[in-house]
């Protein structure tokens, strides 16, 4: 028809217009904050001051060591479990996979409250050692504090690498291992020469996130009082931001090292690791185990899950106990802490604030994520690959960098100070900051759904006369609705419990979100820890329900959410 060309031109124009809106959003609220930090902090005099200060250098070194040790712990935990899950059939296998999500139901800085009851000077471990006649160990002081921070971060982050490894193992053709076995290669040779090289994409995807996350983690060192890390030093310098620009330089240095660590990992694993995986086509190769050995994988999963659940268990027990001091178990149970939490003037408003911020963030993240995925996978627009890469950058850019950049924008630019003021009303500021951090989850989830959905149904609808927007509304979006819901769930739930943005950008009590309220409650002498734990229990139950729903919808493909 004569008008068909015009309609296609208009359709293409509208698609590019939508993609341009997403690109503008990302440039303004992702690249903008990073640029603001780099513009101010990339000053040679400030950088010289950072590297000439023993305190700042020590903070960088400690942050790097935490990242290295935490990532190593995560790898040691995740790789054996992923291999067991992929290679063997064992009792409660599906439940064990669900248990791997357990550490993600609570931010590690909240779990640190419970961990202090286990590793404190009069905690469970030292009480047990005392009864055995062994002197107490100072887990939360000196060198012990460093290892405690690494341990609790590793117990929180290992699911990210585990899920990526399981996904990567699912893409390995079992015939390759069979061929190696037939040629006489032993288990170790097959593992090092076949399996491990093919796991490079999963190792890079999960390991890079763990490395950068642990390097820039703010909440856990802050809760343990481990102040000699770069993230905590940046947080402590916020109050004097207008008179002391050194925190800008610290953020630039952190951003540089985070990018360097990611690129070093990519180089070490091979520059083209993403193409080294082989799609499996021989079905499941999981082998059943006979006799008592079939329970060994289950026991391994349960042991790791128990260790990962300890901070959560301790948090719950602390929330319900009257006294837990120098004893193995709490003494006396009460609901008083929950009542005190409800009566505290920051608790209920913080719940309302977090709901408001998270709903707005979910709307922005879903809108930007769905449009980015459609442009890259379905519409195949020029520049869509760049937009997809830009949308994934928040996984590589530390959250504290983005949060600090927003703070810098509100100080530097008058328009940002008017609409994104962290003191007057940070609602839009926090909503946009949360959304930018969660867009990658929506993009990857929706992209996976689009890639798995055949286009024949959409083509058939077009052949029957349906217009492009009708096809999108009636065919495409309904087919990937589960993936959209999963992305929205992740965006909403993780926004509810975001740490870096909340601690840095919420500066007035009446605008505190949940995580900032928990931190402030934990600083109250006496009953503060118990009230904060009671509040943390509510947050834990909420995120557990969300992750269970997402896991039920995506199954083992949930690992693709955490891919860079």
SULQUI-V824382 format. One record per helix or strand of 2 or more residues. SS is the DSSP state (@ for helix, = for strand). FROM is the first residue (numbers start at 0). LEN is the number of residues. Records with the same first field share a line. If there is no record, write none. Layout:
SS: FROM-LEN / FROM-LEN
//
This chain:
@: 3-38 / 43-9 / 53-34 / 92-7 / 101-4 / 107-12 / 123-8 / 142-28 / 173-9 / 186-12 / 199-17 / 218-6 / 229-7 / 237-3 / 245-23 / 272-3 / 290-30 / 335-8 / 346-33 / 383-12 / 398-14 / 413-6 / 426-26 / 455-8 / 467-12 / 480-16 / 499-6 / 508-3 / 513-9 / 527-35
=: 87-2 / 286-2 / 320-3 / 330-3
//
